[in-house]
Amino acid sequence: MDFEYSDKVRELQARVGAFMAAHVYPNETRFHEEVATGDRWTPTRLIEDLKVRARADGLWNLFLPESDKGAGLTNLEYAPLCEIMGRVHWAPEVFNCNAPDTGNLEVLARYGTPAQQEAWLAPLLNGEIRSCFAMTEPEVASSDATNMQSRIERDGDEYVINGHKWWTSGAASERCKIAIFMGVTDPEADAYRQHSMIVVPLDTPGVNIVRTLPVFGYDTGHGGHCEVLFEDVRVPAENILGAEGAGFAIAQARLGPGRIHHCMRAIGMAERAFDLMCDRAWRRFPFGKPLAKQGVIRNWIAESRIEIEQARLLTLKTAWLMDTAGNKGARIEVSAIKVAAPNVAVRVIDRAIQVHGGGGVSNDFPLAAMYAGARTLKIADGPDEVHKMAIARRELHRYQPQEEPVLG
């Protein structure tokens, strides 16, 4: 396997990095001021202005693999760009590369009918609307999709949808126009053929946003993380994505690249925290010398560099496997990075917070918010424990005896 970046990727890295340096980092305070002083569900003027600039610079829809609708990058090629964007939590939207839209765009591009693509894919690609993904449910352990209670039932030329969802990110944004809803269409089918996905316009009668959920006390607008009730929601039958019973397979296809994106953004957060930690270490002088000359700080910096490099290489290997062997060929690695990258980010950000002292837990630096985001990733897209269970099951299967052992 070769992780050497091509000339095309190096050029894009330089361009995205230069854009971040010129337009994103200098405007972090402005972003939070606009959210605090305006309607938090209305797009900020800053992001809307930067979107126009990024699109004009050709830094738009970079995530879509092997597509004439985006940059046509593979997972391996996109990964380092995603890392750069991940250094600031709102930056991906500037490039129209923000979750959950990226995953929904891929679903519509791969499984959508021409009519669905015209109605919803085109405006999403243009950054004119946003979307959300309604999968997780509060009453059940949603890490096991077979627990899902939401129903999608055929009634003539329509489907009737009933379900209680939460952590439906982005749903409160005034530009969020559709949800991709996952629910059970046939509870008697095989466990992996029970579910379907369907597009639900959010202005359909029966869709009710109950509340937005803060994350560790943070609520920065940006569409929120919503609890949503779907009560006798009727949509046309042609809104179904793929075929009935294909929901689980679509979810796996959607979550694979999405986990690459999450992990590379987490590594970007870790790198940003590393930069802040090292800079702070030279600027603080307790006990007559800079923190940078304290042995414990040097140990933290060394451990952080080692861990970041390990997580990045594992994630790049996973992206390479997905490109060359498909999602199935990268099953163990996808689960592994989902555990490794957020844990590395949490540890590195925690060390950076400690080096910053009281400032680290304030809003004067981005570290506290970054810690909240990184810690959340240990649950999002499946908790660490589920991924470890999947890894162990597949590894142990290779060692399982062909015959039952003789006892006694």
Wavefront OBJ file of the C-alpha trace (Angstrom):
o trace
v 0.000 0.000 0.000
v 1.238 3.460 -0.917
v 0.141 6.465 1.121
v 2.239 8.961 -0.813
v 0.068 11.935 -1.702
v -0.254 12.634 -5.417
v 0.568 16.019 -6.900
v -3.190 16.645 -7.206
v -3.720 16.007 -3.494
v -0.702 18.082 -2.458
v -2.017 20.988 -4.490
v -5.461 20.670 -2.877
v -3.887 20.395 0.576
v -2.005 23.638 -0.042
v -5.112 25.396 -1.376
v -7.418 24.248 1.426
v -4.743 25.071 4.017
v -4.243 28.552 2.535
v -8.001 29.143 2.512
v -8.239 28.128 6.177
v -5.347 30.423 7.095
v -6.757 33.387 5.195
v -10.493 33.080 5.885
v -11.361 30.547 8.610
v -8.902 30.869 11.526
v -9.094 34.695 11.564
v -12.907 34.510 11.704
v -13.456 32.003 14.530
v -14.477 34.759 16.941
v -16.748 36.361 14.336
v -18.549 33.056 13.798
v -19.403 32.709 17.484
v -20.443 36.373 17.675
v -22.829 35.951 14.736
v -24.360 32.843 16.301
v -24.741 34.589 19.666
v -26.301 37.793 18.311
v -28.548 36.389 15.569
v -31.202 33.724 15.133
v -29.104 30.641 15.733
v -31.035 28.614 13.152
v -30.419 31.151 10.391
v -27.246 30.651 8.323
v -24.464 32.962 9.453
v -23.431 35.683 7.031
v -19.821 34.574 7.476
v -20.367 31.014 6.274
v -22.576 32.106 3.389
v -19.912 34.564 2.228
v -17.122 32.023 2.573
v -19.120 29.401 0.662
v -19.244 31.716 -2.333
v -15.501 32.281 -2.091
v -14.684 28.567 -1.678
v -16.842 27.599 -4.643
v -15.229 30.274 -6.795
v -11.834 28.875 -5.759
v -12.821 25.356 -6.862
v -12.845 24.021 -3.284
v -16.374 22.604 -3.385
v -17.933 19.149 -2.893
v -14.469 17.681 -2.445
v -15.802 14.583 -0.662
v -17.702 12.909 -3.504
v -15.624 9.922 -4.711
v -15.362 8.976 -8.364
v -17.985 11.499 -9.397
v -18.393 14.231 -11.980
v -20.451 16.100 -9.384
v -17.491 16.791 -7.104
v -13.712 16.687 -7.133
v -13.696 12.992 -8.062
v -11.354 12.092 -5.222
v -10.946 8.637 -3.745
v -11.363 8.122 -0.001
v -7.572 8.094 0.358
v -7.225 11.343 -1.587
v -9.972 13.130 0.334
v -8.794 12.039 3.790
v -5.983 14.606 4.244
v -8.272 17.416 3.082
v -10.887 16.360 5.597
v -8.219 16.521 8.296
v -7.429 20.133 7.451
v -11.103 21.137 7.523
v -11.581 19.316 10.833
v -9.303 21.784 12.616
v -12.323 24.133 12.977
v -15.710 22.528 13.600
v -17.709 24.779 11.261
v -15.170 24.834 8.430
v -16.478 21.792 6.470
v -19.721 23.626 5.622
v -17.705 26.365 3.952
v -16.574 23.773 1.385
v -20.001 22.023 1.264
v -18.318 19.043 2.909
v -20.253 18.982 6.177
v -22.000 16.068 7.844
v -24.712 14.851 7.666
v -25.075 16.313 4.165
v -22.024 14.464 2.864
v -23.494 11.071 3.721
v -26.944 12.017 2.429
v -25.461 13.326 -0.808
v -23.644 10.036 -1.330
v -26.855 8.094 -0.692
v -28.825 10.202 -3.174
v -26.012 10.058 -5.731
v -25.763 6.258 -5.446
v -29.345 5.146 -4.787
v -31.555 8.065 -5.784
v -33.805 7.992 -8.834
v -33.380 10.719 -11.462
v -36.435 12.499 -10.024
v -35.043 12.318 -6.472
v -31.679 13.595 -7.643
v -33.247 16.507 -9.480
v -35.431 17.474 -6.516
v -32.899 17.082 -3.693
v -29.399 16.139 -4.848
v -28.940 19.140 -7.124
v -29.804 21.805 -4.501
v -27.684 19.982 -1.903
v -24.724 19.948 -4.281
v -25.224 23.670 -4.832
v -25.319 24.353 -1.083
v -28.800 25.859 -1.421
v -30.431 23.553 1.133
v -29.332 21.236 3.923
v -30.517 17.798 5.033
v -30.587 15.613 8.126
v -30.415 11.880 8.851
v -33.075 10.433 11.163
v -31.830 7.100 12.502
v -31.069 7.138 16.253
v -33.991 6.562 18.656
v -34.187 7.504 22.362
v -36.170 4.498 23.593
v -33.871 1.770 22.305
v -30.160 0.967 22.015
v -29.733 2.290 18.493
v -26.237 0.880 18.115
v -28.133 -2.329 17.240
v -30.375 -1.462 14.280
v -32.542 -4.524 14.914
v -33.901 -2.683 17.977
v -35.355 0.094 15.815
v -39.041 0.783 16.466
v -39.849 3.374 13.783
v -42.199 2.128 11.095
v -42.593 2.851 7.381
v -45.838 1.290 6.114
v -47.188 1.226 2.562
v -50.684 2.615 2.043
v -51.587 2.740 -1.627
v -49.438 5.308 -3.385
v -47.989 6.566 -0.106
v -45.903 5.489 2.839
v -47.046 6.306 6.364
v -44.169 7.055 8.751
v -44.230 6.907 12.527
v -41.145 7.224 14.679
v -39.355 9.006 17.498
v -35.823 10.089 16.606
v -33.116 12.145 18.271
v -29.629 13.449 17.576
v -30.964 14.323 14.126
v -28.218 16.843 13.418
v -29.031 19.963 11.429
v -32.812 19.559 11.495
v -33.453 22.953 13.121
v -31.677 24.957 10.414
v -34.065 26.999 8.322
v -32.260 25.653 5.253
v -32.784 22.001 6.262
v -35.508 20.827 3.875
v -35.377 17.021 3.945
v -34.651 14.131 6.261
v -33.503 10.697 5.203
v -35.537 8.550 7.599
v -34.688 4.957 8.477
v -37.394 2.648 9.784
v -38.844 -0.858 9.638
v -40.936 -1.814 6.607
v -41.124 -5.580 7.246
v -40.624 -6.750 10.843
v -40.954 -10.399 9.737
v -38.094 -10.292 7.253
v -34.496 -11.307 7.877
v -32.899 -8.994 10.440
v -30.865 -7.233 7.758
v -33.797 -6.875 5.325
v -36.345 -5.309 7.671
v -35.330 -1.675 7.244
v -35.822 0.896 4.521
v -34.822 4.505 3.950
v -37.140 7.184 2.660
v -36.906 10.912 1.980
v -39.206 13.043 4.123
v -39.587 16.765 3.388
v -39.513 18.493 6.776
v -42.571 20.640 5.978
v -44.728 17.486 5.686
v -47.625 17.451 8.199
v -46.795 15.287 11.199
v -43.087 16.186 11.400
v -42.469 17.934 14.718
v -39.089 19.125 16.018
v -39.484 18.683 19.768
v -36.242 20.297 20.931
v -32.559 20.722 20.208
v -30.083 18.879 22.394
v -26.924 20.572 23.706
v -23.659 18.617 23.645
v -21.849 18.932 26.982
v -23.712 22.213 27.402
v -22.668 23.581 23.993
v -25.304 24.895 21.587
v -23.656 26.785 18.772
v -26.587 26.831 16.395
v -25.515 25.345 13.079
v -28.787 23.399 12.814
v -28.710 21.816 16.244
v -28.998 18.183 17.255
v -32.721 17.572 17.325
v -35.326 15.324 18.844
v -37.972 14.817 16.164
v -41.389 13.140 16.212
v -42.833 11.670 13.018
v -46.548 11.064 13.566
v -48.623 9.625 10.702
v -46.388 11.382 8.193
v -47.469 10.632 4.623
v -45.059 10.893 1.700
v -45.320 9.627 -1.890
v -44.197 6.045 -2.468
v -41.593 7.289 -4.945
v -39.676 8.839 -2.026
v -38.324 5.411 -1.030
v -34.571 5.070 -1.537
v -33.587 1.918 -3.379
v -35.915 -0.971 -2.652
v -37.869 -1.901 0.441
v -35.585 -3.784 2.800
v -32.407 -2.138 1.483
v -32.069 0.293 4.394
v -29.475 -1.643 6.362
v -27.229 -2.115 3.327
v -27.560 1.576 2.426
v -26.707 2.551 6.003
v -23.536 0.469 5.936
v -22.508 1.987 2.601
v -23.235 5.472 3.967
v -21.464 5.024 7.294
v -18.228 3.595 5.864
v -16.950 6.764 4.156
v -18.602 8.826 6.888
v -16.418 7.187 9.508
v -13.315 8.024 7.472
v -14.481 11.644 7.450
v -15.217 11.668 11.206
v -11.852 10.135 12.034
v -9.813 12.441 9.833
v -11.652 15.448 11.271
v -10.844 14.094 14.748
v -7.182 13.877 13.761
v -7.442 17.462 12.510
v -8.773 18.482 15.924
v -5.894 16.657 17.585
v -3.351 18.417 15.364
v -4.908 21.809 16.140
v -4.809 21.024 19.866
v -1.175 19.892 19.466
v -0.265 23.216 17.835
v -1.949 25.163 20.627
v -0.292 23.018 23.302
v 3.215 23.492 21.914
v 2.740 27.231 21.441
v 1.369 27.624 24.963
v 4.240 25.587 26.411
v 6.751 28.211 25.234
v 4.670 31.178 26.436
v 3.985 30.173 30.059
v 6.726 30.533 32.697
v 5.791 28.847 35.985
v 8.669 28.267 38.419
v 11.083 30.402 36.424
v 11.193 28.509 33.137
v 8.834 27.808 30.225
v 6.513 24.824 30.417
v 8.288 23.551 27.289
v 11.295 22.703 29.474
v 9.290 20.682 31.985
v 9.805 16.942 31.563
v 6.149 16.057 31.980
v 5.135 18.490 29.231
v 7.751 17.081 26.867
v 6.429 13.617 27.632
v 2.889 14.718 26.757
v 4.085 16.272 23.514
v 6.015 13.148 22.524
v 3.084 10.857 23.347
v 0.713 13.113 21.430
v 2.869 13.113 18.301
v 3.189 9.311 18.393
v -0.532 8.777 18.872
v -1.563 11.223 16.148
v 0.759 9.597 13.619
v -0.509 6.124 14.512
v -4.149 7.171 14.160
v -3.519 8.934 10.865
v -1.721 5.961 9.323
v -4.437 3.550 10.415
v -7.110 5.830 8.976
v -5.241 6.199 5.695
v -4.865 2.411 5.517
v -8.612 2.090 6.022
v -9.325 4.623 3.276
v -6.965 2.740 0.952
v -8.700 -0.565 1.726
v -12.114 0.957 1.056
v -10.884 2.211 -2.294
v -9.288 -1.097 -3.279
v -11.377 -3.769 -1.514
v -14.673 -2.025 -0.757
v -16.406 -1.553 2.581
v -16.421 -5.275 3.314
v -12.685 -5.488 2.817
v -12.141 -2.780 5.437
v -14.586 -3.935 8.113
v -12.044 -4.483 10.884
v -10.151 -1.312 10.060
v -13.319 0.843 9.930
v -14.225 -0.338 13.419
v -10.638 0.143 14.592
v -10.328 3.760 13.466
v -13.726 4.580 14.937
v -12.247 3.608 18.327
v -8.695 4.865 17.814
v -9.120 8.342 16.318
v -11.621 9.820 18.821
v -9.637 8.377 21.729
v -6.430 9.943 20.440
v -8.204 13.271 19.934
v -9.637 13.155 23.461
v -6.219 12.438 24.986
v -4.346 15.088 22.998
v -7.008 17.762 23.585
v -7.067 16.893 27.292
v -3.306 17.414 27.536
v -3.597 20.720 25.679
v -6.316 21.845 28.092
v -4.050 21.008 31.039
v -1.180 23.015 29.544
v -3.527 25.985 29.104
v -4.667 25.793 32.730
v -7.790 27.843 33.437
v -7.793 29.149 29.892
v -8.179 25.630 28.556
v -11.655 25.176 30.014
v -12.840 28.654 28.975
v -14.189 29.839 25.659
v -11.084 31.969 25.064
v -9.592 28.950 23.307
v -11.343 26.307 21.152
v -10.104 23.405 23.292
v -13.126 22.916 25.551
v -15.523 22.812 22.589
v -13.141 20.502 20.733
v -13.034 18.173 23.735
v -16.843 18.020 23.793
v -16.907 17.159 20.083
v -14.173 14.538 20.294
v -15.688 12.895 23.366
v -19.052 12.699 21.592
v -17.454 10.760 18.726
v -16.815 7.876 21.139
v -20.603 7.352 21.007
v -21.624 8.714 17.597
v -21.743 6.228 14.702
v -21.699 3.402 17.239
v -20.112 3.375 20.702
v -16.538 2.170 21.095
v -17.699 -1.004 22.830
v -19.757 -2.128 19.825
v -16.843 -1.611 17.447
v -14.488 -3.504 19.767
v -17.002 -6.336 19.938
v -17.119 -6.478 16.122
v -13.320 -6.491 15.865
v -12.953 -9.263 18.443
v -15.659 -11.389 16.815
v -14.001 -11.239 13.407
v -10.519 -11.849 14.794
v -11.606 -14.775 16.945
v -13.450 -16.339 14.029
v -10.101 -16.930 12.331
v -8.940 -18.991 15.306
v -12.137 -20.919 15.975
v -11.447 -24.680 16.059
v -13.022 -26.670 13.240
v -14.048 -29.337 15.695
v -15.466 -29.039 19.177
v -12.674 -29.387 21.765
v -12.661 -32.556 23.816
v -13.194 -31.813 27.490
v -11.806 -33.866 30.336
l 1 2 3 4 5 6 7 8 9 10 11 12 13 14 15 16 17 18 19 20 21 22 23 24 25 26 27 28 29 30 31 32 33 34 35 36 37 38 39 40 41 42 43 44 45 46 47 48 49 50 51 52 53 54 55 56 57 58 59 60 61 62 63 64 65 66 67 68 69 70 71 72 73 74 75 76 77 78 79 80 81 82 83 84 85 86 87 88 89 90 91 92 93 94 95 96 97 98 99 100 101 102 103 104 105 106 107 108 109 110 111 112 113 114 115 116 117 118 119 120 121 122 123 124 125 126 127 128 129 130 131 132 133 134 135 136 137 138 139 140 141 142 143 144 145 146 147 148 149 150 151 152 153 154 155 156 157 158 159 160 161 162 163 164 165 166 167 168 169 170 171 172 173 174 175 176 177 178 179 180 181 182 183 184 185 186 187 188 189 190 191 192 193 194 195 196 197 198 199 200 201 202 203 204 205 206 207 208 209 210 211 212 213 214 215 216 217 218 219 220 221 222 223 224 225 226 227 228 229 230 231 232 233 234 235 236 237 238 239 240 241 242 243 244 245 246 247 248 249 250 251 252 253 254 255 256 257 258 259 260 261 262 263 264 265 266 267 268 269 270 271 272 273 274 275 276 277 278 279 280 281 282 283 284 285 286 287 288 289 290 291 292 293 294 295 296 297 298 299 300 301 302 303 304 305 306 307 308 309 310 311 312 313 314 315 316 317 318 319 320 321 322 323 324 325 326 327 328 329 330 331 332 333 334 335 336 337 338 339 340 341 342 343 344 345 346 347 348 349 350 351 352 353 354 355 356 357 358 359 360 361 362 363 364 365 366 367 368 369 370 371 372 373 374 375 376 377 378 379 380 381 382 383 384 385 386 387 388 389 390 391 392 393 394 395 396 397 398 399 400 401 402 403 404 405 406 407 408
